[in-house]
Amino acid sequence: MRLRSLLQMPDLGLTLVSGRHHLDREIRWVVPTDMHDPRRYLTGGELVLTGLMWRRAETDSDTYVRNLIAAGVTALGAGDHPEFHSVPLDLVDACERHDLPLFAVDAAVAFAEITERIVQRLSVGRSGDLASLLDRHRRLIAADGIGQILELLRNELGMECLVLSPTGRALRGGLDLGETDRAAVVARAHAAERLPQKVTLDRHRAYSVFGIGSTLHTGRFLVIDDDHTRWPPERRLVAEQLAALLMLELDDPAVRPAPHVELVTALREGRADEHLMRSAGLPSEGSVTVIAAVGEPAALREVVVAEAVAAQDGLDAPVAAWASHGDETIAVLAGPAGTAEERPRLLEWARHCAKVMSGLGGSGAVSIGLADPVRAPAGLSGALEQARHTAALAQPRPGGVDIAEPDHLVSHRMLLAAVPADVSRAFRTRVLDPLLEYDARHRSDLLPTLRRFLECDGSWRQCAASLHLHVNTVRYRMRRVEELTGRDLRNPLDRMDLTLAVSLE
């Protein structure tokens, strides 16, 4: 399908802005995305549709277009942003500068409608199997859309498949993957430069991971029980196109329902009531838990909160409402997971989500705090303040996500949070710099060994076993630590100094 064909379909609502000399370019597929760098989801030849949600400054347009050019995109369609009545001039200039055809999208036409119409046209002239597949999808999607798509995948490809959340939570599908395998699959998918990606487990189980969604953090993954690198082009095309159709069926968690936004706004202003809770789908009686998250990037903050309040294995689906406001994301969690009895499982699941998503924040960091369960709605305001205080005690490393709970309010972390940052840095530097300098000069591991030794509560054998070292090696390293720091590990006060310094590292 050529670009000029788009102009012959007025119901698409596409107006050519620039690139008329490229109207004979071929379109292989259409991809809606608001990811600032969507290259990992692109394979070349696509018409990209964007609502411009990635644009925070004029300079973002040049970077965005360069990323599309690097991925081999055919053309760009821009529109559907509430703040822009026309395509921003900086985006027009960037497309002209990099010679990328640009279309303006009529705000009255949904991206899903454009995608569906182009899919129909692209199916013409391709294999009979693919045309039949898409035709069946169009006839059946009015029923259980996701289930029908997965059934088509299974029937057409002869393989089991599974849809996973960003943290590896199983959403739909018949492929049997345990929690450890799911975590490994999504970790490899997040680390990949682009999708689809082949993932091998246990050296012999090969899976293919396709991207579903518009962004890295709010997107999902389609896992197919086979190695797509050995497929013929037609089979891979079937999987890619059905993954795109799945994207149209799955709700984007970043797009919050209005009642959720209204409840969170009211909670921040101290006026949450029973009516707002019921409007958001939450029971107005019983226990609730409030979660507060701060830090950047916002997409990472939101997906960890969304996943933390999602259904956990073996637990009835909790009822939750969450939304972002300014630089924080707030969630109200009711149902089984909002009670004190299920607190340990909620914390375990939240920490699992944080662990999976850590490393995806770039230079940013996200802190998440949980409040103690309270009675709704009277206790919500106090719970929000507690969650905020708790989040302030979380100490994520760069690119990481850290979860804190109310127990930390009576731990050393509370005291450290009250110490000025320059004082904390000075203390850490004075205690640990000798170890850092020694490790750098001798390529040794004194500091990692000390950290593990303290985590093992001073047990030589447990530390040695966890590091796969001989116990005498651990003893030697700890003697060097004592010599370099001037602290005696047998002295509780000296050990406390080292523990605090390591916790600040």
N, C-alpha and C positions, 0 to 999 in steps of 0.2 A: 504494500500500500504506500503510495507516495503522499508527500505533504500537500500537494495541490488537491488531493482528494478530500482533505479536511475542509477546504474552502467550498467544496461542492456539497457539503452537508450542513446547511444553515442551522439545523436544529441542535448542532453541537455548541453553538454560541462562541465559536472561535474567530477572532479577527487577527489577521496578520499584522504585526507591528514592524518587524524587520526580517530580512533574509529572503526576499522574494526571488533572488537568483538561485536559491537552493530548493525550490519547490519540487524538484524531481528526486529529492532524497527519499530513501525508503524508510518506512517505519516497521520495525520488527515487533514491537509491543508497546504498551502504554503503562506507565508507573506513576501513581500519585504518591508524593512524598514531600514532607516538610523538614527532612533531615538536612542539616547544613552541609554535610559531606556524605551523600548517598552512594558513593562509588561501590561500596561492598554489596549493594543490592542491585547493581546494574551490570549488564554484560555487553552493552553496546547496541545501538540501533533503536533505542527507546524514545518515545515522546514522554517527557517528564511533565507532570502536572503538579504545581505547587501553590499553596495558599499563602506563601510568603511569611509563614510563622517564624522562620529562621532569621528574618531580617530585623536586626536591632539597630544597625547603623548603616549609613550609605556605603561604607567600605565593604560591608558583608556581601554586596552583590557581585563584586569582582571575584572574590574568593569562591562564591557559590558557582558562578559560571565556569571558572577554571576547573573546578571539581567535575562538573558535567562534561566538559570537553575532554578531560583526562579519561573519563569512563566511556567515551565514544557515543554520547547521546546524539540523537538526530535533531531534536528540537525541544523547545521549552514552552509550556503553556502556563501563564501566571494569572492569578486572580483569586476571588472568593475570600478576600481578607476584609474584615469589618472596618479597618482603618484606611484602606486605600480604595478610592473610587476609580482609579486608573492605574496602569502599571507604572511604578516609580521610575523616574528618568534615569536614576543611577543603574537600574537593572537593564533598561533599554540600551544605555551607553555600553554597559559591560557585554551584552549580547552582540552588539555591533562591533565592538573592539575585538572580540574573540570569534566573530563570524558564526554565531549560533542562531538559527532561526527562532523567532520569538512570536508567540501568539498571546493575545489577551483573551481571557476567559470571561464570558458573561456571568455575572454573579447569580443570575436566575437559573443557571444550569449547573447541576451537581456533578462533581468529579466522577461519582459512581455511574451516572448516566452516560457521560462521555466515554468512560472506560468500557462500559457494556456495549455501546454502539460500535466502538472501534474494534472490540473483540469480535463482534459479529462480522464486520467487514474483513478482518484479518483471517477469519476461518474459511472464507471463500477461496478456493484454489489450493488449500492445503489438503492433507490426507483425509480420506473419508472417515477414518477413525476419529481424528481430531474434530472434524465438523460434527460428527455424530455425538461426540462427547460434550461439546459445548451446547449442542441443541438439547440434549437431555438435561444439562444443567439449567438451562433457561426454563425448561418446562417444570422442573422439580424444585427450583429454588424457593418458590412460594411456600413450600412446606418447610421441612427441617433443612435449611440451606446447608449448614455446616456438615450435618450427618450425610446428606446426599453427596456433597463434594468428596468427603472422605470415602464414601462407598464407591464413587466413580473412580477415585484413585486406586482403590483396592482392586476393582474389577478390571480397569483398563490396563493397569501396570502389573497386576498380579502380585502386589506386595503390600505388607502391612505398613501403616503409617501412624504418626502420633503428632499432635499439636502441643507444643510446650510454651509455657510462659517464659519471660526473660530470666527467671530464676530456676527454671527446670520443673515447674509444677505442671503435671499432666492435665491438659484441658479436655481434649477429645482424641479418640483414635483407639485402634486395637493392638498397636505394637506394645509388647510387654517389655518395659525398661524399668529397672529398679531406681531408687532415689540416687544412689551413687552414680549409676550410668547416666541418668538424666543430667545430674550436675556436671559431669565430665563433658557431655555433649554440648551444653549451653556455654560452658567455659571456653571450649574450642571455637564455638560459633562466634562468641563475642570477640575473641582474639583474632579472628580471620579478617583479612583485608577486604574481602568481598565474599558473597554467597552466590550460588551454593558451595558448600564445603564438604569434602569427604572427611569423616571422622572414624577412626579405627579404634576399637576397644579390645583389650586382651589379645592384640596382635592378629586377630583373625575375624572379628566381627566388624564389618564395614557398614556404615550408615551414611546417608546423604542428607545434609541439612540445608533447607531452602528458607529464605527470609520471608516473613509475612509481616507487613506493617510499614508505617511511614518513617519511623525513627528507630535508632538503635535500642533505646531503653524501653519504649512502649510497644515495640514490635514483638511478634512471636516467631516461633520456629516450627517449620514442618520437617519432621524427621521421617525418612523413608528407609526401609530395611533393605538397602542395596547400595552398591557403588555406582553413582551416576556417571563417573568418568568412563565407564565401559558401555554406557548406553549409546544407541544410535541417536542422531540429532532429533528425530521425531519424538522419541520417548522423553527426552529431556525437555523438549518444548511443551509437551503435555503437562509435565510436573510443574514447570515454571508458570504456565498459564493458570493452572488450577490453584497454585499458591497465591497468585494475584487475585483470583476470585474469592479465596478464603479471606483475604484482606478486606473485601467488601462486606463480608458477613460478620466479621468480628468487630466489636465495638472498640474504639480507641480509648484506652483508660485515661488518657490525658484530657479528653473532652468530658468535663464534668457536668452532670445533670444540674439544672438550675436549683432544685431543692437542696442539693448537697452544698452548693455554693452559698445559698441563703442561710443554711444552718451554721456553716463555719463562720460566715460573716457575723451572724448574730452572736455566736459564741465568743468571738474576739471582742465584741462590744458589750458582753455581759448581759445579753437579753435572750438567750436560748430558752425556748419553752416547749411545752408538750406538743403544741400545734406544729411547730417547725420540725420537731423530731419525727412526728407521724408523717409529715409531708415528705421527709427524706427517706421514709421507709423503715424507720427505727421504732422499736417499741418505746412508749413513753413511760414505762415502768421497768423496774429491774436494774441490774448492774450494768454499768458502762465503763469503758476505759478510754482515756484520751491519749493520743499520740501526737507529739509535736516534732517537726524536723526542720532543721535549718542547714544552710550551706549551699554550695554550687558544685556541679551544674544542677539546675532546677529539675531537669528531666530525670536525672539519677535519683534525686531526692524523692520525686513523685513515685517513681516505679518501685522503690524500696518500701515506701509507705503502702502503696496499692497492693503489693505482694504480701506485706506483713499482715494486712487485714483480710487477705483472701482465705478461702477454705483450706484447712489443713487436713492432711491424711487422717482418716479415722474420726473426724470431728464434723458434726453437722455444720453446714455453712453458716458462719456468723453473719450478722447484719452490720454493715458498716457504711458510713458516709465520710467522704474526705474531699478536700479541695485545697488549692494553693491560694494564698493571699499575700501579696508582696513577696518578702523573702523567706516565708515559712509555709510549710504544708502541715495541715492539721487533720486528724482523723478522729472520728467518734465510733467506737467499736462496741456493739451490743451483742446479744445472743450468747451462745455458749462460751465463745472465746473472750467475752467481756467480763466474765466472772472470776472471782479469786481462785476457785477450784481449778480452772484451766490456765491460770497464770503461768505456771512453768512451761506449758506447751506453747503458749503464745510467745514467751521470751525465746524459747528454743527455735521456733520457726522464724521469728524476726531476725535472730542472729544468723540463721542459715541464709536468709535472703541477703543480709548485709555482707556475708562472706562471699556469696556468689557474685554480687555486684561490685565488690571492692576491686579497685584497679581500673575501673571504667570511668573514673572521674577526672582523669587528666591531672592537672595541677590543683584541682579543687578538692573539697572534702565535705562529707555530709555527716551531721550529728543528729541522732534521733533519741528522744527521751520518751519513756512511758510513764504514765501516772498510775497510782493505785486505783483499783476499781471503786466507783462511787455509785450512789443512787441517782438515777436520772429523773428530771433534768436539774434538780436543785444543786447537785454537787459538781456540775460541769465546769463552772467558772474556776472553782478552786482546783479542779483536776487539770485544767489547762495551764494554770500557773505552775503547778507541780511538774507537769510535763516539760514546760519551758525551762524550769530550773534544772531538771534532770538532763535535758539535752545539752545544757551549758557545761555539764560535767563530762560528757562524752569527749573523747580525745582521738579523733581519727587521724591517721597518718595521711600525707598527701595522696590524693587519688582514692582514699579509702572511705569506708562507712563504719561508724561506731554506734553501738546501741548502749544506752545507759538506762538504769531502772531506779526506782526510789531508794533501794538499798544503798545506792552510791551516795545518797544525801547524808548518810552517817558513816561514810568511809573516808579514807585519806584523799580520795578524788575531790571531795567537797572542799577540803582544806587547800589543795593545790589550785583549784579553780579560783579561790579567793586571793591567791598570791599574784602580785603584778607580773606580767609576762617577762619583763627584763630581769626581775629577781630570779624567776624560775630558770631562765636561760643561763644566768650567771652561775647558779648552783649546779645545774647539769654540766656546764662546761668545766667547772672546777673539778668535779668528781670524775667525769668520764673522759675528758680530753686525753689524759695519759694513756688510757686503754685504746682510744681511737688512733692516736699517734703510733702506738706500739704495733697495733694490727696493720696499719698502713705500711709501716716500715718493714715489718717481718712477714707480712702476708699471713698473719695468724688469725685466730678466732677467739680472742679473749672475751670480747664484749658479748657475742652470741652465746658463748658458753656460760658466762656469768648470768645472762638473762634466763637461760634454761635452768641453771642451778637454783636460782631464786624461785622460779616457778615450781620447781620440785621440792620446795621447802627445805633446801639444804641437804637433800639426800644424794650422797655421792653415787650410789648404785643406780638409783632411778634416773639421775641426770645422764650418767654414762650410757645406760641402756637406750634412753630416748635419742641420744646423739650417735649411737653406734660406735662408742669409744670405749677404750679400756678405762677402768676406774682410776688407775694411776695417772692417766693422761689428764683426767678431770682434776685430780688433786694437784698436779703440777701447774695447770693453768690457773687454778684458784690461788695458789701461792704467788704466782706472778701478779695476779690482780691485787692481792694484799700488798705486795711490795710497791706496785705502781700507784695505788690509791692511798696508801697509808691507813687502810681500814682492816680491822680484824673480823673475819667472817664468823668467828665464834662469839663476838660481842653483839648482843641484840641491837644496840644503838647504831653501831657501825653498819650492821646488815640493813637496818632501816634506811640509813643514808643511801646505800647502794640501791635498795629497792625503789626509793623515791626518785633517784636520778635516772634509773632505767625506765621508770614509768613516764618520765618526761622526755625521754630520748625519741 
